[in-house]
């Protein structure tokens, strides 16, 4: 939802009218689509382990498609852009039926199931990584590397220097498992930080986003180890937290990687092993290969291993700042404008007009 919201903001800035089409799950993210026309349509969920529910999912998907076609008769979109996931499918199927130009954006380094399903029919495929697994070579002609759009507040961090890290100064650690938190981080990180040398441990200042069911236990662990830590289930000021962080410990979701590389923050990444097609491991490869992150498989993510990696990074300020620069080197700061350009190119007459003379057109995200 974050890259979709970033695109909506950019297209609106360019004078276009944008609407969001999703199912009930997609509209629950606070603050992302303020002022954007929103339509909630049914979208079935196809769960591999529950084939008995597929018939019902197909019916819901088809009902959502019919509702989207009815919506298009009044909204008359110039383009429909899908961001993966089953909530995007009814709107895309309706666009195919009504011969409306379409594009999909893939946030991960592995083409997702829904994007794989529609890749052959859409007019353009936007990718976030130079290498995207499960993307057929025959579709290279309509594939465009744009990157993963991030919020403007995160992109603005790119112009700010890496926070000063003095030898005896505060060392700020940001721990985040993404929008849903991550139990393994709450269990391992406090004990791992406790294994650091006393002079390093005393310098730590931790901000930790945790699941509601884990937060009390994690808070008690930090207190037991005398580590200064603030814990919350949600961090509304994530860009500011990222701005002051010397090191981030987190998952390797698409938005997390995009924000780390946009801002230029070194990280210890623990990919979610149950992610579809193991896409988080694939997401982490580019940043890790560049030297901006260290990746630890969840099975190997122990307190001892975390302490070892922390010492390798944290005890040498110069190496840490170098890692920050390497993280930034693989960021794609023009992702949202490049994606907006691609969407506008689907409606060629509109794309040829100067911005000042363009008539507002409509698009679905």
N, C-alpha and C positions, 0 to 999 in steps of 0.2 A: 504493500500500500504506500510505502514511502516514496519509491520512484514514480508511482502513478500520481501522487500528490505533487511532486516536484514538477512533473510534466504539465499537469493541470495549471499550476501557477505560472509557468513559463508561457504556455499558450494563451492564457488569459492576459498576461502582460503584453503579448503581441497583438491583442485585440480580438481574439477568438472567444467564442462561447463554449464552455466545456461542461460536460455532465459526467457524473460517476454512475456506472451501472454495476451492481454487485449483489451478492446475497446478504442475508442478515448479518453474517460474520464479518463481512468486509467493511461495514459502516460503523463498527464499534470502536475504531481507533480515534481517540479524542484529538481535536485540533488540526487534523490533517487536511480536511476538505471543507473548512469553514467558508461559507458563501458560495459553495459549488452545488449546483442542482444535483440531487441524488435520487436514484431510482433503485428500489430493492426488488429483485426478481428471484424466483426460485431457481436453484441449481442443484441437481442431484449430486450425491457423493458416491463415487465408485470405490469401494474398499476391496482390495485384492483378497483379503482373508474372509470377506463376507459376500460371496457371489449371490447369495439368496436375496440380497437387497438391490441387485443391479436393475431388475425390472422397474422397481419403484423409482430408482435414480433416473432411468431413461424417461419415465413419464414426467418427472419434475423438470428435467432438462428440456424436454419438448414443450412443456407448458411455459417455461421461461423464454424459450425461443419465440413462441407465439406472442407473448407479451412484449418482447423486444421489437418484433416487427410492427406491432401496433404503435409502439412508442416512436419508431422511426418515421411513421407517417406524419407525425406532427413536428418532431424535432429535426428531421431531415439532415442527418449528420454527413459531413464531408468525408469523415474517416472514423474508423472504429479501431481502437488500440487495445490489445489484450496484454495482461501482465502475468499470465500463467495462472494455474489453479482452476478448479472447476467453476468458480463463480464467474470467470470470464467467458466460459464456453457458450452459454445461451446467446449473449450479445454477438459473439463472433459468428455463430451459426446463422443468426438472423441477418447479419451483414452479408454473408455468402449468398443467402437466398435473395437478398435485395440488390446484389451486385454493388455494394458499397466498398470502397477501397479499405484495405485492412493491413494492420501490422501487429506483430507481437514483440514484446521485449522480454528477454531472458536474463534474469538477475544472477543466476548461478552458472558455474562452470560446467554443468551438465544440463542439457536441454530437458526441461521437465515434461511430464507425461502429456499434459494438455497442449503445450507448445509443439511437442512431437506429433500429436494428432492432427494439428491444423497447419503445420509448417509447409506442407505441399500446396496449400490453397491460398495462404495469405500473400499479399503483394511484397511485404518486406519483413525481414527478421533482424531485430536489433540485439546484439550480444554485449556482454559485459567483460568478457575475457577473450584474449587473442586465440586461445584454444578452448573450444566448447565441445565437450564430449557428446556423443549421440546426435550430432548435427550432420545429416547426410551431405557428402561432398557435392552431390548434384545440385544442392541449393546454395552453393557459394555465390552465385551471381546476384542473389537478392539478400545476401547476408551483409550486415553493416556493423562494424565494431564501434560502439558509442560509449560504453562504460555504464556504470550504475549511478543514476542521478541521486544526489543527496540534498538534504535541506540547505538552504542558503546560509543558515547560522553555522553549519558545519563547514561548508565551503569557505566561509570567511576566515576560518582558522588557518587556512593554507598560507595566508599572508602574515600570520603571527609567528614569531620565532619559537622554537622549542623551548619550553620553560627552563630557566636557569637552574642547573643542578650543581650545587657546591658540594665539596667533599664531605662536609659535616652538616649539610642542610637537610631540610625535609624531603623525603622521597615519597611522592604521591603515587599510589596504586589504585587504579580503577578496575573493579571486578564486575563484570556484567555477563549474564547469560542470554542477553537479548530480551525481547518483550515479555517472555514467559519465565525468565530466570533459568537457573540450572542447578539442580540439587548437588551434583558432583562438585561444583565449585564451592558451594557452602560447606561441604564436608571436608574437602581437601585443603583449600587455600589457607584457612586459619592455622592449621597444624603445620603446613608447609612454611609459612612465614615465621612461625615460632622456631623453626630449625635454623634460621639465619643467625649469623654471629651477633652477639648482643649489641655491639656498636652500630650495626646495620639495622637491627630490629627496632632500636630506639628511635631511629629516624623515620620510621614508616608512618604514613597517614593514609588510611584505606577508606575508600568509598565502595560499598558493596551492595549491588542490587540482587536481592534474593527472593525466592518464592515465599509466599506467606507462611507455608507450612514449615519452612526451614529457617526463617529469620531469627526466631528466639534461640535456637540451638547454636546458630552461627555467632550470634551476638555474645552468647555465654562463652564460646570458645575464644573469641578475641579478648574478652575480659580476663579470662583465665591466663592467657599468655601475655597480658599487659600490652596489647597492641592497640594503638589509637585507631578506632574504626567507627564509621557512620554507616548504618544499614537502612535500606528502604526497599519496599517492594516495587516501587516505580520511581524513576528519576526524571522529572519533567524538564530539568535543566541539563540534559545530557550533553549538548554542545559545550556548555561552560565546564562541565566535569571533564570532558575530553580535553579542553583547552589547557587545564592545569595538570593533567596526568603525565607522569614521566613514563609509566608503563601500564599497559592494559592486559588483563587476564580475562579471556572470554571464549565464547564459541566462535565459529567461523561462518556464521550466516552471511548472506550476500550484503545486507545493509551494514553489518558490522565491519566487514572487510572494506566496503566502499568508504565508510566514514574514517576508518583508520588510515587508509591510503590518501584520502583527501586532506586530512589534517596533518598527516605525517607523524604517527605515533607508533612506537615499537610495541610488540605484543607477544604474549604467550598464548597460543591458540589451542583449544581442545575441541576438535570437531565432534559434533553430535553423531554418534555411530549409527543411530536409527534413522538418520535423514535419508529420504528417498534417493536411491542410486548413490549413496554415500557422497552426496554433492558437496557437503561441507569440507571434506578432505580435499576434494578437487579445488574448492574455492581458496583454500589456504596455500596451495602450491605456489602460485605466482609471487605472493608477498614473501613467503618463506624462501623461495629460490633467490629473490632479490636481496635477502639479508635483513628484511624489515621485521621478521617474526620468527619464532621458534614454534614448531608444531609438535604437540604431544598427543598421541592417540589416547583415548579415554582409558583403555585397559592398562596403559603405562603411566597414567596420571596419578602419581602418589605424592605424599607430602615430601618424601626424600627427593624425588625427581624434580618437583617444583622448586625446592630449595636450591638444588644444584643449578637449575637454569636461571633462577633469580640471581644467584651469585655471579654467574658468568656475565649476565647483562648489567646488573645493578652496581657492581663494585667498580666499574670503569666508566665514569661519566662520558668520556670521549667516545667509547664504543657504543654507549647508549644513544648519544646524539647522532652518531653515524648510522645506527639502525633506524632512527627516526627519519633521516634523510633518504635512506633506501626504501622505507615504507612509502614515503611521499613520491618517490621516483616512479612507482607503478600506479599512482592515482590518475584518474582521468577527470580533471576538473571541468572540462567542457561537455560532460556527458549530457546534461539536461538540454543545453542549446543544440547539441548535435542530434539528440533524439527529436527535439521539436522541429529542426530542419528536415529530418527524415519524414516526420508526419506531414509537414507542409508539402513535401515533394509528392505525396500521394495525390494531392490535388494541384496538378501542375500550373494551371492558370493563376491560382492564388500565390504559389511560391515565386512566380516571376514578378509580382508587384512589389514595389518598395513598401517597407513597413508602414509608412505614414499614409499610404493610399489604399491599403488593404481593407476590404469590407469584412466585417466580422463574420466568421464562419463557425460551424459547430463541429464538435468532435466528442466522441465518447472515449473515456479511459476506463 
